[in-house]
Amino acid sequence: MIEQLMVKDYILFDQAQIDFKNNMSVITGETGAGKSLLIDAIGYLSGERMSSNVVRKGKDKAILQMILSNPSQEVIQLLEENGFDAEDEIIIRRIVQANGKGRMTINSQAATNSFVKKIVDLMVDVHSQMDTIKLMDPEVQLELLDSYAKTTELKDQTAQAYTEFSKIRSKLRQMKNETFSDAELEFITAQLNEINDAAIQPGELEDLSEKIKIAQSAQKNLEDYSSVLYLFNKDQGVQEQLASALKILKKNSSAQKSAEMLNDLYYSFIDVSETIRQEKEELNSFEEDLDSMQEREFLIKKLFRKYKGSYDSLMETKKDLEEKIDRILHRQDMFDRLEKEMKQAYARYLTLAKELSAKRESVFGDLKEQIEKHARELMLDHCVFEIQNHKKEASKDGIDDIVFMVSMNPGSPLTTLKQSASGGELSRLMLALKVVFQASNGIGTLIFDEIDTGVSGKVALAMGSKMHTLAENYQVLCITHLASVAVWADDHYHVRKEAQDEITSTSVRLLDEKEHIEELAIMTSGTAAPSAIQSMKALSDEVRHG
């Protein structure tokens, strides 16, 4: 659930903080006061795109923060797998500078917008008028059905089987469309021979480049080594003079310690001289091989350029050429093998797709019963709901073409949601669907952003009652302009906009019981007249105590 929402220097807000409870909270206020800005803030803290326009005029940055509690095991696991501290509280903080730069954190650790969206989507569901329109989309309807029927694993298996089948089918179609002449076979074979003859090894180009650099600098190094060896080995050179000095000391009985030290130095010198000589010989060989190495480097680079630019792409080309030659030389065998593989892959797919279809259809009756029950409670007394399944060709999501159908009036034929329901009816039907489908997705917070558009009176009262019933199992946040909905609030927050010295500010605060009734009266009649207050007090008593 959302424990707390805080905004600072955000559009019209200097600073605001709401500490929500696990109940039904209603947010009201005049049109344009900034109610939806709070829902937008939750959206920004859920990873939605955010611009510097949200920074309050004259301020350097806007700060948004949301504290979520009671994460599910799925959320905890997702956090831990991605290196985040998994705690009882999840603190999401987002800062955007006036220059457009921004950052997002989860529990003080940097996070991407996409990852934050994954986390929040598992905990919070925001439903607006736009989401009501989305319910008309058969793809969204299929997602809801699959969520209710718990088909995730089976759906993934079906999609994987379809991908496998589709891959083989594409390969077979490609083969059928391919025609090769003798000249083309000769050309492909020549390309393959060119790659095979080169026998390029992994990492060979990099090794060659390094050796070429060494060989290119070998001439200078050879001169240095030759000079040193000359100094060592010339007549009366270092080696000869060391040997002479050692011979003199060895004859002097009082200089034995010095003789031993010089002896060690002499043989160390011999070792150094031998090492330099060996390194010179290696450089000689590098210099001699430079031409051949550069030729080899040129060949490798030429082949890489010709075949997509890297060793891996060269090997991929080689594999493709081998397969093409195999298809040409053994065309009928390849046809037969792929035909067999395709039939087997399709059979595996169809088994899974039929199982998926059966699992979906197994919940049709229960869904019909549940949705019609909740629809009647929302004063859609004659609502008939059905799910129609028009089978379709194989696809990654199965063989079902799912459409939600409804009839709102006695004797009216079943039609799609878009064709059947008026604005007010669709809002109520959406709420009925939300109640039913919400139970299967594990989300703890439901946010309704002015979904009561187009309804009033008893219908609005019924919608408020349904939201309050939802609050028995979920945290419910509702933005509304209807007193008949707001009267059901456990906590009532009021958003107010004020202008002073040409500066506009918006604030939000929790109303006490007296203020709650007065605000309901103003929402109903435009004024907190005694008669309106008395009427709203009576309505409040009725919804709370029956």
C-alpha positions in Angstrom: 0.0 0.0 0.0 1.0 3.7 -0.3 2.0 4.9 3.1 2.9 8.4 2.1 3.0 10.7 -0.8 5.2 13.9 -0.6 5.8 16.6 -3.2 7.9 19.7 -3.0 8.2 22.6 -5.4 6.0 20.6 -7.8 3.9 22.6 -10.3 1.4 24.5 -8.0 2.5 22.9 -4.8 5.1 24.5 -2.5 5.1 21.3 -0.4 2.4 18.7 0.4 2.5 15.4 2.3 -0.3 12.9 2.6 -0.1 10.0 5.0 -2.6 7.5 3.7 -4.2 4.7 5.6 -5.3 1.2 4.4 -8.9 2.3 3.8 -10.9 4.3 1.3 -9.4 7.8 0.8 -11.2 10.3 -1.3 -9.6 13.5 -2.8 -11.9 16.3 -3.9 -11.5 19.9 -4.9 -12.7 22.4 -7.5 -11.9 21.8 -11.1 -8.3 23.0 -11.8 -7.4 23.0 -8.1 -4.8 20.2 -8.7 -6.4 17.0 -7.7 -5.1 15.1 -10.6 -1.6 16.5 -10.1 -1.3 14.2 -7.1 -2.2 11.2 -9.2 0.2 12.4 -11.8 2.9 12.5 -9.1 2.2 8.8 -8.3 2.6 8.2 -12.0 5.9 9.9 -12.2 7.0 7.9 -9.1 6.0 4.8 -11.1 8.5 5.5 -13.9 6.4 7.6 -16.3 8.1 10.2 -18.4 8.6 13.5 -16.6 9.8 16.9 -17.9 11.3 20.0 -16.2 7.8 21.7 -16.6 6.8 20.1 -13.3 9.4 22.3 -11.4 7.5 25.1 -9.6 8.3 28.5 -11.2 11.3 30.2 -9.6 12.6 26.9 -8.0 15.7 24.9 -8.9 14.1 21.4 -8.7 11.0 19.4 -7.9 11.2 16.6 -5.4 8.6 13.7 -5.3 8.6 10.8 -2.9 6.3 7.8 -2.3 6.6 5.3 0.5 5.2 1.8 -0.2 4.7 -0.9 2.5 3.9 -4.6 2.7 5.6 -5.6 -0.5 4.7 -9.1 -1.8 7.3 -11.9 -2.0 7.4 -11.3 -5.8 8.4 -7.7 -5.2 11.0 -8.6 -2.6 12.5 -11.2 -4.9 12.6 -8.7 -7.8 14.4 -6.1 -5.7 17.0 -8.6 -4.4 17.7 -10.1 -7.8 18.5 -6.6 -9.0 20.8 -5.7 -6.1 18.4 -3.5 -4.1 17.9 -3.7 -0.3 14.5 -5.4 0.3 12.9 -3.9 3.3 9.4 -3.6 4.8 9.2 -0.1 3.3 10.1 0.9 -0.2 11.0 4.5 -0.6 10.8 5.8 -4.1 12.3 9.3 -4.6 12.5 11.3 -7.8 14.2 14.6 -8.4 14.0 16.7 -11.6 16.1 19.8 -12.0 14.8 23.0 -13.8 17.4 22.2 -16.5 15.8 18.9 -17.2 18.3 16.6 -15.5 16.8 14.1 -13.0 17.4 11.0 -11.0 15.3 8.2 -9.4 16.1 6.1 -6.4 14.7 3.1 -4.6 15.7 3.0 -0.9 18.5 5.5 -1.7 19.9 3.4 -4.6 19.8 4.7 -8.1 17.1 3.0 -10.3 15.9 3.2 -13.9 12.4 4.3 -14.7 11.6 1.0 -16.3 12.7 -1.0 -13.2 10.7 1.3 -10.9 7.7 0.8 -13.2 8.0 -3.0 -12.7 8.0 -2.6 -8.9 5.1 -0.2 -8.7 3.0 -2.0 -11.2 3.1 -5.0 -8.9 1.8 -2.9 -6.0 -0.4 -0.1 -7.4 -3.1 0.0 -10.1 -4.3 3.4 -11.4 -7.5 3.4 -13.3 -8.6 6.5 -15.2 -11.2 7.3 -17.9 -8.5 6.4 -20.5 -8.2 2.9 -18.9 -12.0 2.5 -19.3 -11.5 3.0 -23.0 -8.7 0.5 -23.0 -11.1 -2.1 -21.8 -12.7 -2.1 -25.2 -9.5 -3.5 -26.7 -9.8 -7.3 -27.2 -6.1 -7.6 -26.4 -6.6 -6.0 -23.0 -9.6 -8.3 -22.5 -7.4 -11.3 -23.2 -4.8 -10.2 -20.7 -7.5 -9.8 -18.0 -8.9 -13.2 -18.8 -5.5 -14.8 -18.7 -4.7 -13.1 -15.4 -8.0 -14.4 -13.9 -7.5 -18.0 -15.3 -3.8 -18.0 -14.1 -2.5 -19.1 -17.5 0.9 -17.3 -17.3 3.1 -20.4 -17.4 1.0 -22.2 -20.0 0.8 -19.1 -22.1 4.6 -18.7 -22.1 5.0 -22.4 -23.1 2.5 -21.8 -26.0 4.4 -18.7 -27.1 7.7 -20.6 -27.0 6.2 -23.5 -29.0 4.8 -21.1 -31.6 8.2 -19.4 -32.0 9.8 -22.8 -32.6 7.1 -23.8 -35.2 7.2 -20.3 -36.9 11.0 -20.5 -37.2 10.9 -23.9 -39.0 8.0 -22.7 -41.2 9.9 -19.6 -42.3 13.0 -21.7 -43.1 10.9 -24.1 -45.2 9.2 -21.2 -47.0 12.7 -19.7 -47.7 13.8 -23.0 -49.1 10.8 -23.2 -51.4 11.5 -19.7 -52.8 15.2 -20.4 -53.3 16.4 -21.4 -56.8 20.1 -21.9 -57.5 21.9 -22.4 -60.8 25.2 -24.2 -61.3 27.0 -20.8 -61.4 25.4 -19.7 -58.1 26.5 -23.0 -56.5 30.0 -22.4 -57.8 30.0 -18.9 -56.4 28.8 -20.0 -53.0 31.3 -22.8 -52.9 34.1 -20.3 -53.8 33.0 -18.1 -50.9 33.1 -21.0 -48.5 36.5 -22.1 -49.7 37.8 -18.6 -49.3 36.8 -18.6 -45.6 38.0 -22.2 -45.0 41.4 -21.6 -46.7 42.0 -18.5 -44.6 41.5 -20.7 -41.4 41.2 -17.6 -39.2 41.3 -18.3 -35.5 39.4 -16.5 -32.7 41.4 -13.5 -31.5 44.0 -13.9 -34.3 43.6 -10.3 -35.6 44.2 -8.8 -32.2 47.3 -11.0 -31.6 48.6 -10.1 -35.1 48.1 -6.4 -34.5 50.1 -6.6 -31.3 53.0 -8.6 -32.9 53.1 -6.1 -35.8 53.5 -3.2 -33.4 56.4 -5.1 -31.7 58.0 -5.9 -35.1 57.7 -2.3 -36.3 59.6 -1.1 -33.2 62.1 -4.0 -33.4 64.6 -2.0 -35.6 65.2 0.6 -32.9 65.3 -2.1 -30.2 67.8 -4.1 -32.3 70.1 -1.1 -32.5 70.0 -0.7 -28.8 70.6 -4.3 -28.1 73.5 -4.4 -30.6 75.2 -1.4 -28.9 74.9 -2.9 -25.5 76.3 -6.3 -26.6 79.2 -4.5 -28.3 80.1 -2.7 -25.1 79.9 -6.1 -23.3 81.9 -8.2 -25.7 84.4 -5.9 -27.5 88.2 -6.1 -26.8 88.7 -4.7 -23.4 85.0 -4.5 -23.1 82.9 -4.8 -19.9 83.0 -8.7 -19.8 86.8 -8.9 -20.5 87.6 -6.2 -17.9 85.4 -7.8 -15.2 87.1 -11.2 -15.9 90.5 -9.5 -15.5 89.5 -7.8 -12.3 88.2 -11.0 -10.9 91.4 -12.9 -11.8 93.5 -10.3 -9.9 91.3 -10.4 -6.8 91.4 -14.2 -6.6 95.2 -14.1 -6.4 95.0 -11.8 -3.3 94.3 -13.8 -0.2 93.1 -10.7 1.7 90.5 -9.8 -1.0 88.5 -13.1 -1.0 85.3 -11.5 0.2 85.5 -8.9 -2.6 86.4 -11.6 -5.0 83.3 -13.6 -4.1 81.1 -10.5 -4.6 82.7 -9.7 -7.9 82.4 -13.4 -8.9 78.6 -13.2 -8.3 78.5 -9.9 -10.2 80.4 -11.4 -13.1 78.0 -14.4 -13.5 75.0 -12.1 -13.1 76.4 -10.0 -15.9 76.9 -13.2 -18.0 73.1 -14.0 -17.4 72.1 -10.5 -18.4 74.2 -10.7 -21.5 72.6 -14.0 -22.5 69.1 -12.6 -21.9 69.8 -9.6 -24.1 71.2 -11.8 -26.8 68.0 -14.0 -26.8 65.7 -11.0 -26.9 67.7 -9.7 -29.9 67.3 -13.0 -31.7 63.5 -12.9 -31.1 63.4 -9.3 -32.4 65.3 -10.5 -35.5 62.7 -13.1 -36.1 59.9 -10.6 -35.6 61.5 -8.3 -38.1 61.9 -11.1 -40.6 58.2 -12.0 -40.1 56.8 -8.5 -40.4 55.9 -8.8 -44.1 54.1 -12.1 -43.7 52.2 -10.8 -40.6 51.1 -7.7 -42.5 49.9 -9.8 -45.4 48.0 -12.0 -43.0 46.5 -9.0 -41.3 45.4 -7.5 -44.6 43.7 -10.8 -45.6 41.8 -11.1 -42.3 40.6 -7.5 -42.4 39.5 -7.9 -46.1 37.4 -11.0 -45.2 36.0 -9.3 -42.1 34.9 -6.3 -44.3 33.5 -8.7 -46.9 31.5 -10.7 -44.4 29.9 -8.2 -41.9 32.9 -7.1 -39.9 33.9 -9.5 -37.2 35.1 -13.1 -36.5 31.6 -14.0 -35.2 29.9 -12.7 -38.3 32.4 -14.5 -40.5 31.6 -17.8 -38.7 27.9 -17.1 -39.1 28.4 -16.5 -42.8 30.4 -19.7 -43.0 27.5 -21.6 -41.3 24.9 -20.0 -43.7 27.0 -20.9 -46.7 27.4 -24.5 -45.6 23.6 -24.8 -45.0 22.9 -23.3 -48.5 25.3 -25.8 -50.2 23.7 -28.5 -48.1 20.2 -27.4 -49.2 21.2 -27.3 -52.8 23.0 -30.7 -52.8 20.4 -32.4 -50.6 17.4 -30.3 -51.5 14.7 -33.0 -51.3 16.1 -34.5 -48.1 16.1 -31.1 -46.5 12.5 -30.5 -47.6 11.4 -33.8 -46.2 13.3 -33.2 -42.9 11.9 -29.7 -42.4 8.3 -30.8 -43.3 8.6 -33.5 -40.7 10.0 -31.1 -38.1 7.4 -28.5 -38.8 4.5 -31.0 -38.4 6.0 -32.1 -35.1 6.5 -28.5 -33.9 2.9 -27.6 -34.9 1.6 -30.6 -33.1 3.4 -29.6 -29.9 2.1 -26.1 -30.3 -1.5 -27.2 -31.0 -1.5 -29.4 -27.9 -0.5 -26.5 -25.7 -2.8 -24.0 -27.5 -5.8 -26.3 -27.0 -4.9 -26.8 -23.3 -4.6 -23.0 -23.0 -8.0 -22.5 -24.7 -9.6 -25.0 -22.4 -8.2 -23.3 -19.3 -9.5 -20.0 -20.5 -13.0 -21.3 -21.3 -13.2 -23.1 -17.9 -13.6 -19.7 -16.2 -16.2 -18.2 -18.6 -19.1 -19.3 -16.5 -17.7 -18.1 -13.2 -16.7 -14.7 -14.8 -20.2 -14.2 -16.2 -21.8 -14.9 -12.9 -19.4 -12.7 -10.9 -19.5 -9.7 -13.3 -23.3 -9.8 -13.7 -23.7 -9.9 -9.9 -21.5 -6.8 -9.3 -23.1 -5.1 -12.3 -26.6 -5.5 -10.6 -25.2 -4.0 -7.4 -24.1 -1.0 -9.5 -27.7 -0.7 -10.8 -27.1 -2.3 -14.1 -30.1 -4.6 -13.4 -30.5 -6.0 -16.9 -26.8 -6.5 -17.7 -25.9 -9.7 -19.5 -22.2 -10.4 -19.9 -20.6 -13.1 -22.0 -17.2 -14.0 -23.4 -17.2 -15.1 -27.0 -14.3 -17.1 -28.4 -13.9 -17.0 -32.1 -11.1 -19.4 -33.0 -8.3 -17.9 -35.0 -5.2 -19.1 -36.8 -2.1 -20.1 -34.8 -0.4 -17.2 -33.0 1.9 -16.7 -30.1 -1.0 -16.2 -27.6 -2.9 -19.2 -28.8 -5.9 -19.9 -31.0 -8.5 -17.9 -29.2 -10.0 -14.6 -30.4 -11.5 -13.4 -27.2 -14.2 -10.6 -27.1 -16.2 -9.4 -24.1 -19.9 -9.0 -25.1 -22.6 -7.3 -23.2 -26.3 -6.4 -23.4 -27.6 -3.6 -21.1 -31.3 -3.8 -21.9 -33.9 -6.6 -21.9 -34.2 -8.0 -25.4 -31.1 -6.2 -26.8 -28.6 -8.4 -28.6 -25.1 -8.9 -27.2 -22.7 -6.5 -28.7 -19.1 -5.4 -27.9 -18.4 -3.0 -25.0 -17.8 -0.1 -27.3 -21.2 -0.7 -29.1 -23.3 -1.4 -26.1 -22.6 0.9 -23.2 -23.1 4.6 -22.7 -20.4 6.6 -20.7 -22.1 6.1 -17.4 -22.9 2.5 -18.0 -19.4 1.8 -19.2 -18.0 3.4 -16.0 -20.1 1.1 -13.9 -19.3 -2.0 -16.0 -15.6 -1.1 -15.7 -15.9 -1.0 -11.9 -17.6 -4.4 -11.9 -14.8 -5.8 -14.1 -12.2 -4.2 -11.8 -13.7 -5.8 -8.7 -13.7 -9.3 -10.3 -10.3 -9.2 -12.0 -8.5 -7.3 -9.2 -8.9 -10.3 -6.9 -6.5 -12.4 -9.1 -3.5 -10.0 -9.6 -2.1 -9.5 -6.0 -2.0 -5.7 -6.2 -2.7 -3.9 -2.9 -3.6 -0.4 -3.9 -6.4 0.7 -6.3 -6.5 4.3 -7.5 -9.7 5.6 -9.3 -9.2 8.9 -11.1 -12.6 10.4 -11.9 -14.1 7.2 -13.2 -17.6 8.3 -12.1 -18.0 10.7 -15.1 -21.4 10.5 -16.6 -23.2 9.2 -13.4 -25.1 10.8 -10.6 -27.6 10.2 -7.8 -28.3 6.7 -6.8 -25.9 5.3 -9.4 -23.0 7.3 -8.0 -24.0 6.2 -4.5 -23.8 2.6 -5.7 -20.4 3.2 -7.3 -19.1 4.7 -4.0 -20.5 1.7 -2.1 -18.7 -0.7 -4.4 -15.4 1.2 -4.0 -15.9 1.1 -0.2 -16.5 -2.6 -0.4 -13.2 -3.0 -2.3 -11.5 -1.1 0.5 -12.2 -4.0 2.8 -9.4 -5.9 1.0 -7.5 -3.2 -0.8 -6.3 0.3 -0.2 -8.5 2.5 -2.3 -7.7 6.1 -3.4 -10.4 7.9 -5.3 -10.5 11.3 -7.0 -14.1 12.4 -7.5 -16.3 15.5 -8.0 -19.5 13.7 -6.8 -20.7 14.0 -3.2 -22.5 10.6 -3.6 -19.1 8.9 -4.0 -17.1 11.1 -1.5 -19.7 10.4 1.2 -18.2 6.8 1.5 -14.8 8.1 2.3 -13.0 6.8 5.4 -10.6 9.7 4.9 -11.5 12.8 2.9 -8.7 15.0 1.5 -9.5 18.4 0.1 -7.3 20.2 -2.5 -7.5 23.9 -2.6 -5.9 26.5 -4.9 -5.3 30.1 -3.8 -3.8 33.1 -5.6 -1.9 35.8 -3.6 0.3 38.5 -5.0 0.1 37.0 -8.4 1.4 33.7 -7.1 -0.8 30.6 -7.3 -0.4 27.8 -4.7 -2.2 24.6 -4.1 -2.5 22.8 -0.8 -4.1 19.5 0.4 -5.3 18.6 3.9 -7.3 16.0 5.7 -10.8 17.1 6.6 -12.3 16.4 10.0 -15.9 15.1 10.3 -17.5 18.6 10.4 -15.4 19.8 7.4 -16.2 16.5 5.6 -19.9 17.2 5.8 -19.5 20.8 4.8 -17.5 19.9 1.7 -20.1 17.3 0.7 -22.8 20.1 1.0 -20.7 22.4 -1.2 -20.1 19.7 -3.8 -23.9 19.1 -3.9 -25.4 22.6 -3.8 -22.5 24.9 -4.2 -22.8 26.3 -0.7 -22.6 25.0 2.9 -26.1 26.1 3.6 -27.7 24.6 6.8 -30.2 22.6 4.7 -27.5 21.2 2.5 -25.3 20.3 5.6 -28.3 18.6 7.2 -29.0 16.6 4.0 -25.4 15.5 3.7 -25.2 14.5 7.4 -28.3 12.3 7.0 -26.7 10.7 3.9 -23.5 10.1 5.7 -25.3 8.5 8.6 -27.2 6.3 6.2 -24.2 5.0 4.3 -22.2 4.4 7.5 -25.0 2.9 9.6 -27.5 1.7 7.1 
